Amino acid sequence: MQSRVRNRKPNCNGPGSACLDPRFIGGDGIVFYFHGKKNEHFSLVSDPNLQINDRFIGLRPEGRSRDYTWIQALGLLFDSNSFTLEATPSATWDDEIDHLKFSYNGVDRETSIRVERASSKNSVLVTLPEVAEISVNVVPVTKEDDKIHNYQIPSDDCFAHLEVQFRFYGLSSNVEGVLGRTYQPDFKNPAKAGVAMPVVGGEYKYKTTSLVSADCFACVFTQAGMLDQTDSRVMDYGKLDCTGNTFSGNGIVYRK
């Protein structure tokens, strides 16, 4: 693979995106919000050959009835493999520091996954060939957003989180998940039109026990084999040795 930086970041106003706290745009083009709860996991997409979960971080200021939440991590299940991507916590934001961390677990390598830089730091493009592409960007909660929304962000955490946009290839008509269901051909989006923040619920249907579990009530993923959770490699782009055959410049390729 040629060493290169892909020039594609998430379009937070395009279909398949999840940004802000968090604001989704479904496959049907309709905007909706799904808040979930802080420190819990939910299924974004569940199809027989693909499971994508997220983990929320957040806070609940005094007097609020719900958590403010942001997507902090993604977990992918495909075949008998898992891949996770997360924004690392930080007290303050520095554009010169990379806030991305990755891990890969699995007992076979029949399916490849590719991770390529979309910029020198904090942005990547994750590709599962013929299955999905995921554009990812790490951002903090800015002081401006904090002031506008009255998040009351503490001084010791900038709440680094993910902006993501998905492209899917060949999803089944029964695909599920907070975002995945909007790709069903006959899906009727319950988001109320004309309101500032159309919130869609369903937490009980999509909650999973971990970032790499497909055990939600509505999940339809069929795992090809048991994950070997002892085989885990955590990678930080700032510390990668790219001299071997499986690494090339700013890209990483996992394959048989």
Steps between C-alpha positions, in 0.01 A plus 500: 500500500626845412572736788238774484266721698140478386339841466157410634353606833146456633231722351285572803220621274496190282307171525650241734663756727510525880648816651450742787301370798420284298314620193431228243400522137346169395523316172164660426651849536299586813672669796446359847667493843566193713638574845529161667690517829859576596739205544261262320512326163245493221468333162525746213481234230413131524488284186577129459862572393569825684448642848601857589462619858585826667591605851374827640678738731310781663396695801181608673517847654291562807138561412509309170266204444731319256866462411677705240679233295761470225635200307839412648568161335388262226512121509472288184420129480546323167546128439674383819698821538462822694650844455467798731579866451482759773574861585743512790403728790681824559467786746565760229509484122821531300483473119857370496413191707338193344195385697429174316552147635423169327481134590451187293393159633428179314572136433505519123587761239269401215362853477735795465455836664693807393566816698639802316578851607263772380737758653825487696314479834155417636333394173486158332308306240412143603412261218347154507515411128157453342337554842552853634711814511515712814642852505605600852613827651587573866395837640454656846195673639596859427460791738256652251279189500524478876376858532222461244361174642594554866668158519701613804814319379747456790852638486661154514331343193446642150275203413689396187254310283442365152337649195417215262344437162415156364470362149350154473499248217238226478316538830213257543141626500474400867799700621455631854662746738453862597633607159474173309120482510481822297639297206204260500308554174164542678622682813272773638716740700330599828696825524259791522532742213528871569647481851847628588625170645293199385599240760450132417496245783544126506780469754359172633507343152856594410696487825790249495711373789830609345658670201549163327175322591202431276256423779250782469130418478483598131846376390510267198877449460609137457855443617706249302709398800586580859725800556829434670504791744853411615645589159487876517734757355449867585656736251578867513593659166760715668690188609461270199803339339409509132801306371329160479297354215162555667554872550547757228550864585188643660282201414448168675378186330379192685461203272569130464 
